[in-house]
């Protein structure tokens, strides 16, 4: 469990996490399904109604996870690293660490998501038909009976079928960074031959669609009937939130491409600090504080053992966990983050990928290591300073 959510485990080596905002949307989906079932099937009783609602909501988010896994597995098959998949307020997101290297890969990686949702929807509808006995007794014998009074299982499967198909279709809206917007970008990329230009144009389309959602949601709040969305305060407010999120995501996604473009050909060696204060693993915490921390503005120090081999990283936060009276008897190696848990980069690595490592792990610096030896330290502020100096390229 981390500050941003809960880690469920790994699927195909991909870490699956739930952001705390997911709890809200899970409760909302469960409530909507449950209240709908209570109106349609009051004879079922509260236990059945809310049991079906909870299971349906869980299976829906499992379907969202399958959608994101489809993106991630294709990305991994094409050599793109995937850090994790996170379920959150607005659905799910695959944390793919690099942009695809060709429009064809971009298109393939994107289209599998909506196709997965649509196929899942068809499968659920077919299972719902089997549950209702269509294929066993014939359509004419069952529609009047089983579909007028469907069982809880049939109702749940049919709902899952419809909602997955709607999810797949919604994601095909050409509003970047929705899947449809990424498909549009891949087409524009193939036409222009320039990822950055294609992303800028797709981002503009995404922002335009986002503002249409925002204005449409506001209109719904004030009683206007919007086709397919209806009217009402809650529905309108939700559409406003989706539009706001889509607009912010479109802007942020374009900025990430610009940053990757600026840093793509810049090696870490060009930005790293080569004078790196290090600490022996056998030093005491007291020596660390008085000889290193108090004499510099650094917050983290590489820890060395066996001469100049990197053993780990020790930071100011690690020192704060040690009682003052134990500083003289506690060794640095006892409080450091060991090497197998430390993010590192190489001097030849692209600065853009290194920045992804920094932001993905939410750390401010990473050791630059070559053949097990520390040759520098790359700090997030040094990368940001480079971006500021080259800010005119972000236009």
TABEL-V928453 format. One record per pair of residues at least 24 apart in sequence whose C-alpha atoms are under 10 Angstrom apart, sorted by the first residue. I is the first residue (numbers start at 0). J is the second residue. If there is no record, write none. Layout:
BEGIN
I_J ; I_J
END
This chain:
BEGIN
4_85 ; 4_86 ; 4_87 ; 5_85 ; 5_86 ; 6_83 ; 6_84 ; 6_85 ; 7_85 ; 9_83 ; 9_84 ; 10_68 ; 10_83 ; 10_84 ; 11_68 ; 11_71 ; 11_72 ; 11_75 ; 12_81 ; 12_82 ; 12_83 ; 13_68 ; 13_71 ; 13_72 ; 13_75 ; 13_80 ; 13_81 ; 13_82 ; 13_83 ; 13_84 ; 13_93 ; 13_94 ; 14_81 ; 14_82 ; 14_83 ; 14_84 ; 14_85 ; 14_94 ; 15_64 ; 15_68 ; 15_82 ; 15_83 ; 15_84 ; 15_85 ; 15_86 ; 15_93 ; 16_83 ; 16_84 ; 16_85 ; 16_86 ; 16_87 ; 16_91 ; 17_84 ; 17_85 ; 17_86 ; 17_87 ; 17_88 ; 17_91 ; 18_85 ; 18_86 ; 18_87 ; 18_88 ; 18_91 ; 19_86 ; 19_87 ; 19_88 ; 20_86 ; 20_87 ; 20_88 ; 20_89 ; 20_90 ; 21_60 ; 21_85 ; 21_86 ; 21_87 ; 21_88 ; 21_89 ; 21_90 ; 21_91 ; 22_86 ; 22_87 ; 22_88 ; 23_87 ; 23_88 ; 24_56 ; 24_86 ; 24_87 ; 24_88 ; 24_89 ; 24_90 ; 25_53 ; 25_56 ; 25_57 ; 25_59 ; 25_60 ; 25_87 ; 25_88 ; 25_90 ; 26_52 ; 26_53 ; 26_56 ; 27_56 ; 28_52 ; 28_53 ; 28_55 ; 28_56 ; 28_57 ; 28_59 ; 28_60 ; 29_53 ; 29_54 ; 29_55 ; 29_56 ; 29_57 ; 30_56 ; 31_56 ; 32_56 ; 32_155 ; 32_158 ; 36_151 ; 36_154 ; 36_155 ; 39_148 ; 40_148 ; 40_149 ; 40_150 ; 40_151 ; 43_150 ; 43_151 ; 47_151 ; 48_151 ; 50_151 ; 51_151 ; 51_152 ; 51_154 ; 51_155 ; 52_151 ; 52_155 ; 54_155 ; 55_152 ; 55_154 ; 55_155 ; 55_156 ; 55_158 ; 55_159 ; 56_155 ; 56_159 ; 58_155 ; 58_156 ; 58_159 ; 59_158 ; 59_159 ; 59_160 ; 59_162 ; 59_163 ; 60_86 ; 60_90 ; 60_91 ; 61_86 ; 62_115 ; 62_116 ; 62_119 ; 62_120 ; 62_159 ; 62_162 ; 62_163 ; 62_166 ; 63_90 ; 63_91 ; 63_92 ; 63_112 ; 63_115 ; 63_116 ; 63_163 ; 63_166 ; 63_167 ; 64_90 ; 64_91 ; 64_92 ; 64_93 ; 64_112 ; 64_116 ; 65_91 ; 65_112 ; 65_115 ; 65_116 ; 65_119 ; 66_91 ; 66_92 ; 66_93 ; 66_111 ; 66_112 ; 66_113 ; 66_114 ; 66_115 ; 66_116 ; 66_117 ; 66_119 ; 66_163 ; 66_166 ; 66_167 ; 67_91 ; 67_92 ; 67_93 ; 67_94 ; 67_109 ; 67_111 ; 67_112 ; 67_113 ; 67_115 ; 67_116 ; 68_92 ; 68_93 ; 68_111 ; 68_112 ; 68_115 ; 69_93 ; 69_108 ; 69_109 ; 69_110 ; 69_111 ; 69_112 ; 69_113 ; 69_114 ; 69_115 ; 69_116 ; 70_95 ; 70_105 ; 70_107 ; 70_108 ; 70_109 ; 70_110 ; 70_111 ; 70_112 ; 70_113 ; 70_115 ; 70_178 ; 71_95 ; 71_108 ; 71_109 ; 71_111 ; 71_112 ; 72_108 ; 72_111 ; 73_104 ; 73_105 ; 73_107 ; 73_108 ; 73_109 ; 73_111 ; 73_112 ; 74_98 ; 74_99 ; 74_104 ; 74_105 ; 74_107 ; 74_108 ; 74_109 ; 75_108 ; 76_108 ; 77_104 ; 77_105 ; 77_107 ; 77_108 ; 82_356 ; 82_359 ; 82_360 ; 83_359 ; 88_241 ; 89_240 ; 89_241 ; 89_244 ; 89_245 ; 90_166 ; 94_359 ; 95_355 ; 96_351 ; 96_352 ; 96_355 ; 96_356 ; 96_359 ; 97_256 ; 97_259 ; 97_351 ; 97_352 ; 97_355 ; 98_194 ; 98_255 ; 98_256 ; 98_259 ; 99_185 ; 99_194 ; 100_194 ; 101_185 ; 101_188 ; 101_189 ; 101_192 ; 101_193 ; 101_194 ; 102_181 ; 102_182 ; 102_184 ; 102_185 ; 102_186 ; 102_187 ; 102_188 ; 102_189 ; 102_190 ; 102_192 ; 102_193 ; 102_194 ; 102_197 ; 103_182 ; 103_185 ; 103_186 ; 103_188 ; 103_189 ; 104_185 ; 105_181 ; 105_182 ; 105_184 ; 105_185 ; 105_186 ; 105_188 ; 106_178 ; 106_179 ; 106_181 ; 106_182 ; 106_183 ; 106_184 ; 106_185 ; 106_186 ; 106_189 ; 107_182 ; 107_185 ; 108_178 ; 108_181 ; 108_182 ; 109_171 ; 109_177 ; 109_178 ; 109_179 ; 109_180 ; 109_181 ; 109_182 ; 109_185 ; 110_167 ; 110_170 ; 110_171 ; 110_178 ; 110_179 ; 110_181 ; 110_182 ; 111_167 ; 111_178 ; 112_166 ; 112_167 ; 112_170 ; 112_171 ; 112_178 ; 113_163 ; 113_164 ; 113_165 ; 113_166 ; 113_167 ; 113_168 ; 113_169 ; 113_170 ; 113_171 ; 113_178 ; 113_179 ; 114_164 ; 114_167 ; 114_168 ; 114_170 ; 114_171 ; 115_163 ; 115_164 ; 115_167 ; 116_160 ; 116_162 ; 116_163 ; 116_164 ; 116_165 ; 116_166 ; 116_167 ; 116_168 ; 116_170 ; 117_160 ; 117_161 ; 117_162 ; 117_163 ; 117_164 ; 117_165 ; 117_166 ; 117_167 ; 117_168 ; 118_160 ; 118_163 ; 118_164 ; 118_167 ; 119_159 ; 119_160 ; 119_161 ; 119_162 ; 119_163 ; 119_164 ; 119_167 ; 120_156 ; 120_157 ; 120_158 ; 120_159 ; 120_160 ; 120_161 ; 120_162 ; 120_163 ; 120_164 ; 120_165 ; 120_166 ; 120_167 ; 121_157 ; 121_159 ; 121_160 ; 121_161 ; 121_163 ; 121_164 ; 122_156 ; 122_157 ; 122_159 ; 122_160 ; 122_163 ; 123_153 ; 123_155 ; 123_156 ; 123_157 ; 123_158 ; 123_159 ; 123_160 ; 123_161 ; 123_162 ; 123_163 ; 123_164 ; 124_153 ; 124_154 ; 124_155 ; 124_156 ; 124_157 ; 124_158 ; 124_159 ; 124_160 ; 124_161 ; 124_163 ; 124_164 ; 125_156 ; 125_157 ; 125_160 ; 126_152 ; 126_153 ; 126_156 ; 126_157 ; 126_160 ; 127_152 ; 127_153 ; 127_154 ; 127_155 ; 127_156 ; 127_157 ; 127_158 ; 127_159 ; 127_160 ; 128_153 ; 128_156 ; 128_157 ; 129_153 ; 129_156 ; 130_154 ; 130_156 ; 130_157 ; 131_157 ; 172_205 ; 172_208 ; 173_201 ; 173_202 ; 173_204 ; 173_205 ; 173_208 ; 174_201 ; 174_202 ; 174_203 ; 174_204 ; 174_205 ; 174_206 ; 174_207 ; 174_208 ; 174_209 ; 174_242 ; 174_245 ; 174_246 ; 174_249 ; 175_199 ; 175_200 ; 175_201 ; 175_202 ; 175_203 ; 175_204 ; 175_205 ; 175_206 ; 175_207 ; 175_208 ; 175_209 ; 175_245 ; 175_246 ; 175_248 ; 175_249 ; 175_250 ; 175_252 ; 175_253 ; 176_201 ; 176_202 ; 176_204 ; 176_205 ; 176_206 ; 176_245 ; 176_246 ; 176_247 ; 176_248 ; 176_249 ; 176_250 ; 176_251 ; 176_252 ; 176_253 ; 177_205 ; 177_245 ; 177_248 ; 177_249 ; 179_205 ; 180_204 ; 180_205 ; 180_249 ; 181_205 ; 194_256 ; 194_257 ; 194_260 ; 195_253 ; 195_254 ; 195_255 ; 195_256 ; 195_257 ; 195_259 ; 195_260 ; 196_253 ; 196_256 ; 196_257 ; 197_253 ; 198_249 ; 198_250 ; 198_252 ; 198_253 ; 198_254 ; 198_256 ; 198_257 ; 199_249 ; 199_250 ; 199_252 ; 199_253 ; 199_254 ; 199_256 ; 199_257 ; 199_394 ; 200_253 ; 201_249 ; 201_253 ; 202_245 ; 202_246 ; 202_248 ; 202_249 ; 202_250 ; 202_251 ; 202_252 ; 202_253 ; 202_254 ; 203_246 ; 203_249 ; 203_250 ; 203_253 ; 204_246 ; 204_249 ; 205_242 ; 205_245 ; 205_246 ; 205_247 ; 205_248 ; 205_249 ; 205_250 ; 206_242 ; 206_243 ; 206_245 ; 206_246 ; 206_247 ; 206_248 ; 206_249 ; 206_250 ; 207_242 ; 207_245 ; 207_246 ; 207_249 ; 208_242 ; 208_245 ; 208_246 ; 209_238 ; 209_239 ; 209_240 ; 209_241 ; 209_242 ; 209_243 ; 209_244 ; 209_245 ; 209_246 ; 209_247 ; 209_248 ; 209_249 ; 210_239 ; 210_241 ; 210_242 ; 210_243 ; 210_245 ; 210_246 ; 211_238 ; 211_239 ; 211_242 ; 212_237 ; 212_238 ; 212_239 ; 212_240 ; 212_241 ; 212_242 ; 212_243 ; 212_245 ; 212_246 ; 213_237 ; 213_238 ; 213_239 ; 213_240 ; 213_241 ; 213_242 ; 213_243 ; 213_244 ; 213_245 ; 213_246 ; 214_238 ; 214_239 ; 214_242 ; 215_239 ; 215_242 ; 216_240 ; 216_241 ; 216_242 ; 253_393 ; 254_393 ; 254_394 ; 255_351 ; 255_355 ; 256_351 ; 256_393 ; 257_390 ; 257_392 ; 257_393 ; 257_394 ; 258_350 ; 258_351 ; 258_354 ; 258_383 ; 258_386 ; 258_389 ; 258_390 ; 258_392 ; 258_393 ; 259_349 ; 259_350 ; 259_351 ; 259_352 ; 259_354 ; 259_355 ; 260_351 ; 260_392 ; 260_393 ; 261_350 ; 261_351 ; 261_385 ; 261_386 ; 261_389 ; 261_390 ; 261_392 ; 261_393 ; 262_349 ; 262_350 ; 262_351 ; 262_352 ; 262_353 ; 262_354 ; 262_382 ; 262_385 ; 262_386 ; 262_389 ; 263_348 ; 263_349 ; 263_350 ; 263_351 ; 263_352 ; 264_348 ; 264_349 ; 264_350 ; 264_351 ; 265_347 ; 265_348 ; 265_349 ; 265_350 ; 265_351 ; 266_345 ; 266_346 ; 266_347 ; 266_348 ; 266_349 ; 266_350 ; 266_351 ; 266_352 ; 266_353 ; 267_344 ; 267_345 ; 267_346 ; 267_347 ; 267_348 ; 267_349 ; 267_350 ; 267_351 ; 267_352 ; 267_353 ; 267_354 ; 267_367 ; 267_375 ; 267_376 ; 267_377 ; 267_382 ; 268_344 ; 268_345 ; 268_346 ; 268_347 ; 268_348 ; 268_349 ; 268_350 ; 268_367 ; 268_374 ; 268_375 ; 268_376 ; 268_377 ; 269_346 ; 269_347 ; 269_349 ; 269_350 ; 269_377 ; 270_346 ; 270_350 ; 270_375 ; 270_376 ; 270_377 ; 270_378 ; 270_379 ; 270_381 ; 270_382 ; 270_384 ; 270_385 ; 271_346 ; 271_350 ; 271_364 ; 271_365 ; 271_366 ; 271_367 ; 271_374 ; 271_375 ; 271_376 ; 271_377 ; 271_378 ; 271_379 ; 271_381 ; 271_382 ; 272_366 ; 272_367 ; 272_374 ; 272_375 ; 272_376 ; 272_377 ; 272_378 ; 272_381 ; 273_367 ; 273_373 ; 273_374 ; 273_375 ; 273_376 ; 273_377 ; 274_374 ; 274_375 ; 274_376 ; 275_300 ; 275_301 ; 275_366 ; 275_367 ; 275_373 ; 275_374 ; 275_375 ; 275_376 ; 275_377 ; 276_300 ; 276_301 ; 276_302 ; 276_375 ; 276_376 ; 277_301 ; 277_302 ; 277_303 ; 277_307 ; 277_309 ; 277_312 ; 277_313 ; 277_373 ; 278_302 ; 278_303 ; 278_304 ; 278_307 ; 278_309 ; 278_311 ; 278_312 ; 278_313 ; 278_331 ; 278_332 ; 279_303 ; 279_304 ; 279_305 ; 279_306 ; 279_307 ; 279_308 ; 279_309 ; 279_310 ; 279_330 ; 279_331 ; 279_332 ; 280_304 ; 280_305 ; 280_309 ; 280_310 ; 280_311 ; 280_312 ; 280_313 ; 280_330 ; 280_331 ; 280_332 ; 280_333 ; 280_334 ; 280_335 ; 281_329 ; 281_330 ; 281_331 ; 281_332 ; 281_333 ; 282_327 ; 282_328 ; 282_329 ; 282_330 ; 282_331 ; 282_332 ; 283_325 ; 283_326 ; 283_327 ; 283_328 ; 283_329 ; 283_330 ; 283_331 ; 283_332 ; 283_333 ; 284_313 ; 284_317 ; 284_318 ; 284_321 ; 284_323 ; 284_325 ; 284_326 ; 284_327 ; 284_328 ; 284_329 ; 284_330 ; 284_331 ; 284_332 ; 284_333 ; 284_334 ; 285_318 ; 285_323 ; 285_324 ; 285_325 ; 285_326 ; 285_327 ; 285_328 ; 285_329 ; 285_330 ; 285_331 ; 286_326 ; 286_327 ; 286_330 ; 286_331 ; 287_313 ; 287_314 ; 287_315 ; 287_318 ; 287_326 ; 287_330 ; 287_331 ; 288_315 ; 288_318 ; 288_326 ; 292_318 ; 297_364 ; 298_363 ; 298_364 ; 299_335 ; 299_363 ; 299_364 ; 299_365 ; 299_366 ; 299_376 ; 300_335 ; 300_364 ; 300_365 ; 300_366 ; 300_376 ; 301_335 ; 301_336 ; 301_338 ; 301_341 ; 301_365 ; 301_366 ; 301_367 ; 301_373 ; 301_375 ; 301_376 ; 302_331 ; 302_332 ; 302_335 ; 302_336 ; 302_337 ; 302_338 ; 302_373 ; 303_332 ; 303_372 ; 303_373 ; 304_332 ; 306_372 ; 307_371 ; 307_372 ; 307_373 ; 308_368 ; 308_370 ; 308_371 ; 308_372 ; 308_373 ; 309_337 ; 309_338 ; 309_366 ; 309_368 ; 309_370 ; 309_371 ; 309_372 ; 309_373 ; 310_335 ; 310_336 ; 310_337 ; 310_338 ; 310_339 ; 310_341 ; 310_371 ; 310_372 ; 311_335 ; 311_336 ; 311_337 ; 311_338 ; 311_339 ; 311_340 ; 311_341 ; 311_342 ; 311_366 ; 312_336 ; 312_337 ; 312_338 ; 312_340 ; 312_341 ; 312_342 ; 312_365 ; 312_366 ; 313_337 ; 341_365 ; 341_366 ; 342_366 ; 342_367 ; 343_367 ; 343_368 ; 343_369 ; 343_373 ; 343_376 ; 343_377 ; 344_368 ; 344_369 ; 344_375 ; 344_376 ; 344_377 ; 345_369 ; 345_370 ; 345_373 ; 345_374 ; 345_375 ; 345_377 ; 346_374 ; 346_375 ; 346_376 ; 346_377 ; 350_377 ; 350_382 ; 351_382 ; 353_377 ; 353_378 ; 353_379 ; 353_382 ; 354_378 ; 354_379 ; 354_382 ; 354_383
END
